[in-house]
């Protein structure tokens, strides 16, 4: 396992950022001295209280304990890494998502863009993020403020994120592809953590190393065994095509360099159009998974050199659906699951009377179809798909009407898109577009089936370069101290 600490010579920027949380939240030597509401030091030793906190079974219990007094809040922040690993998924970890409509602009194209177009990635906040950060509504400066931590008139540094394309995000870390000054610049990537205000600049991939179109996956200290959520270690995997094969390559913050290029070993070259559609990766057990037809493409990312993992060819009830109608996710047991969207049908009596006809309304349905279970077979396969039949009916979200009558039924369509699955919180981000009953951007809690609308408008479904962002559980518990 690579070391968690950053060696000398790592490609890290100067400490410009201030982050959304104070630095004390991430120090393992965080001092928890305090007193109860009466002003007297509590006689129970800190170690004894920490042992009790570690046995709590819900995040609500931990938060209530932290609210008891300043000293207990300090202890929760101090032991956040241990406590977060023992708790179930926390829905409040989902802070929102980023999208970029002007990514990849070269210097010549940037001059042609309107000055009214915001060049920074837009961050759409959830209610939990608004409470934590203290901002309301979408923002084009929130990420730059947290990572760069500079004044608005410092254009040189703030311009670093202009026209940057969000590529991946996991456990509080965010991958951005920086803009090119010219077409020959190659791919320039940075990995940052807005929670901590940290920024790592990766060596560019130019010339013969330029991957062209690629998909990427992020592996962090959360994925260690045991997890180290406060570690600054990360490994970035990229998947791309060469002329005759699909290639794999990774960058490690532990070594501060890219690995050697490896070839895909369990299948043919991935068609370029499919590679372009891979989208989000899900990391489970040190393996990064992308949805591909009726199964998944898997690459081991917890080793210095990435290697492909053999996957079963297909699974029960897994359909090869159009882009946006399927997603991979993680269930409460930490297993990989396959999620798809469908239309649930019911009769709309109110609208039917108005149009003097039988009108059927269709609502959005999100279903978990299969789960990947580890296999002990000797064929080298990582597991097998098992059928899973859970269905979430979102009847409040109408996406289509059908009927025949003297008057025209509203022309609702079914333009929808499953965008991102947040692994730590268990939330699914999706958008509904023009023609649906409630266009906008939504966050669905897969456990409670609660839906939060975070953005309104018919243009949400057309947003490009969209990635979901969630903080890690340790950062959330550590943030309790500052409230």
Secondary structure as the mmCIF struct_conf table of DSSP 4:
data_model
#
loop_
_struct_conf.conf_type_id
_struct_conf.id
_struct_conf.beg_label_comp_id
_struct_conf.beg_label_asym_id
_struct_conf.beg_label_seq_id
_struct_conf.end_label_comp_id
_struct_conf.end_label_asym_id
_struct_conf.end_label_seq_id
BEND BEND1 UNK A 4 UNK A 5
HELX_LH_PP_P HELX_LH_PP_P1 UNK A 6 UNK A 7
TURN_TY1_P TURN_TY1_P1 UNK A 8 UNK A 9
STRN STRN1 UNK A 12 UNK A 12
BEND BEND2 UNK A 15 UNK A 15
BEND BEND3 UNK A 20 UNK A 21
HELX_RH_3T_P HELX_RH_3T_P1 UNK A 23 UNK A 26
TURN_TY1_P TURN_TY1_P2 UNK A 28 UNK A 29
TURN_TY1_P TURN_TY1_P3 UNK A 37 UNK A 38
BEND BEND4 UNK A 39 UNK A 40
HELX_LH_PP_P HELX_LH_PP_P2 UNK A 41 UNK A 42
BEND BEND5 UNK A 43 UNK A 44
HELX_RH_AL_P HELX_RH_AL_P1 UNK A 46 UNK A 53
TURN_TY1_P TURN_TY1_P4 UNK A 54 UNK A 55
BEND BEND6 UNK A 58 UNK A 58
HELX_RH_AL_P HELX_RH_AL_P2 UNK A 59 UNK A 66
TURN_TY1_P TURN_TY1_P5 UNK A 67 UNK A 68
HELX_RH_AL_P HELX_RH_AL_P3 UNK A 70 UNK A 78
TURN_TY1_P TURN_TY1_P6 UNK A 79 UNK A 79
HELX_RH_AL_P HELX_RH_AL_P4 UNK A 80 UNK A 86
BEND BEND7 UNK A 87 UNK A 87
HELX_LH_PP_P HELX_LH_PP_P3 UNK A 88 UNK A 89
HELX_RH_3T_P HELX_RH_3T_P2 UNK A 91 UNK A 93
STRN STRN2 UNK A 94 UNK A 99
BEND BEND8 UNK A 101 UNK A 102
TURN_TY1_P TURN_TY1_P7 UNK A 103 UNK A 104
HELX_RH_AL_P HELX_RH_AL_P5 UNK A 107 UNK A 112
BEND BEND9 UNK A 113 UNK A 113
TURN_TY1_P TURN_TY1_P8 UNK A 115 UNK A 116
BEND BEND10 UNK A 117 UNK A 117
BEND BEND11 UNK A 120 UNK A 120
HELX_LH_PP_P HELX_LH_PP_P4 UNK A 121 UNK A 121
STRN STRN3 UNK A 122 UNK A 125
HELX_RH_AL_P HELX_RH_AL_P6 UNK A 127 UNK A 133
BEND BEND12 UNK A 137 UNK A 137
STRN STRN4 UNK A 139 UNK A 139
BEND BEND13 UNK A 140 UNK A 141
HELX_RH_AL_P HELX_RH_AL_P7 UNK A 142 UNK A 148
TURN_TY1_P TURN_TY1_P9 UNK A 152 UNK A 153
HELX_RH_AL_P HELX_RH_AL_P8 UNK A 155 UNK A 158
HELX_RH_3T_P HELX_RH_3T_P3 UNK A 159 UNK A 161
TURN_TY1_P TURN_TY1_P10 UNK A 162 UNK A 163
STRN STRN5 UNK A 165 UNK A 170
TURN_TY1_P TURN_TY1_P11 UNK A 171 UNK A 172
STRN STRN6 UNK A 173 UNK A 177
HELX_LH_PP_P HELX_LH_PP_P5 UNK A 178 UNK A 180
BEND BEND14 UNK A 181 UNK A 182
HELX_RH_3T_P HELX_RH_3T_P4 UNK A 183 UNK A 185
STRN STRN7 UNK A 187 UNK A 187
STRN STRN8 UNK A 189 UNK A 193
TURN_TY1_P TURN_TY1_P12 UNK A 194 UNK A 197
STRN STRN9 UNK A 198 UNK A 201
HELX_LH_PP_P HELX_LH_PP_P6 UNK A 202 UNK A 204
STRN STRN10 UNK A 205 UNK A 205
HELX_RH_3T_P HELX_RH_3T_P5 UNK A 207 UNK A 209
BEND BEND15 UNK A 213 UNK A 213
STRN STRN11 UNK A 214 UNK A 220
HELX_RH_3T_P HELX_RH_3T_P6 UNK A 221 UNK A 223
BEND BEND16 UNK A 224 UNK A 226
TURN_TY1_P TURN_TY1_P13 UNK A 229 UNK A 230
STRN STRN12 UNK A 234 UNK A 241
BEND BEND17 UNK A 243 UNK A 245
STRN STRN13 UNK A 246 UNK A 252
TURN_TY1_P TURN_TY1_P14 UNK A 253 UNK A 256
STRN STRN14 UNK A 257 UNK A 258
HELX_LH_PP_P HELX_LH_PP_P7 UNK A 259 UNK A 261
STRN STRN15 UNK A 262 UNK A 263
BEND BEND18 UNK A 266 UNK A 267
HELX_LH_PP_P HELX_LH_PP_P8 UNK A 269 UNK A 271
HELX_RH_AL_P HELX_RH_AL_P9 UNK A 272 UNK A 276
TURN_TY1_P TURN_TY1_P15 UNK A 277 UNK A 277
STRN STRN16 UNK A 282 UNK A 284
TURN_TY1_P TURN_TY1_P16 UNK A 285 UNK A 286
STRN STRN17 UNK A 287 UNK A 292
TURN_TY1_P TURN_TY1_P17 UNK A 293 UNK A 294
STRN STRN18 UNK A 295 UNK A 300
BEND BEND19 UNK A 302 UNK A 305
STRN STRN19 UNK A 307 UNK A 309
STRN STRN20 UNK A 310 UNK A 310
BEND BEND20 UNK A 313 UNK A 313
TURN_TY1_P TURN_TY1_P18 UNK A 316 UNK A 317
HELX_LH_PP_P HELX_LH_PP_P9 UNK A 321 UNK A 322
TURN_TY1_P TURN_TY1_P19 UNK A 323 UNK A 324
BEND BEND21 UNK A 325 UNK A 325
STRN STRN21 UNK A 326 UNK A 330
TURN_TY1_P TURN_TY1_P20 UNK A 332 UNK A 333
BEND BEND22 UNK A 334 UNK A 334
STRN STRN22 UNK A 336 UNK A 347
HELX_RH_AL_P HELX_RH_AL_P10 UNK A 349 UNK A 355
TURN_TY1_P TURN_TY1_P21 UNK A 356 UNK A 356
BEND BEND23 UNK A 357 UNK A 357
STRN STRN23 UNK A 359 UNK A 374
BEND BEND24 UNK A 378 UNK A 380
STRN STRN24 UNK A 381 UNK A 381
STRN STRN25 UNK A 383 UNK A 403
BEND BEND25 UNK A 405 UNK A 407
HELX_LH_PP_P HELX_LH_PP_P10 UNK A 408 UNK A 410
STRN STRN26 UNK A 416 UNK A 422
TURN_TY1_P TURN_TY1_P22 UNK A 423 UNK A 426
STRN STRN27 UNK A 427 UNK A 432
TURN_TY1_P TURN_TY1_P23 UNK A 434 UNK A 435
BEND BEND26 UNK A 436 UNK A 436
TURN_TY1_P TURN_TY1_P24 UNK A 437 UNK A 438
STRN STRN28 UNK A 440 UNK A 445
TURN_TY1_P TURN_TY1_P25 UNK A 446 UNK A 448
STRN STRN29 UNK A 451 UNK A 456
BEND BEND27 UNK A 457 UNK A 457
HELX_RH_3T_P HELX_RH_3T_P7 UNK A 458 UNK A 462
BEND BEND28 UNK A 465 UNK A 465
STRN STRN30 UNK A 467 UNK A 470
HELX_RH_AL_P HELX_RH_AL_P11 UNK A 473 UNK A 479
HELX_RH_3T_P HELX_RH_3T_P8 UNK A 480 UNK A 482
#
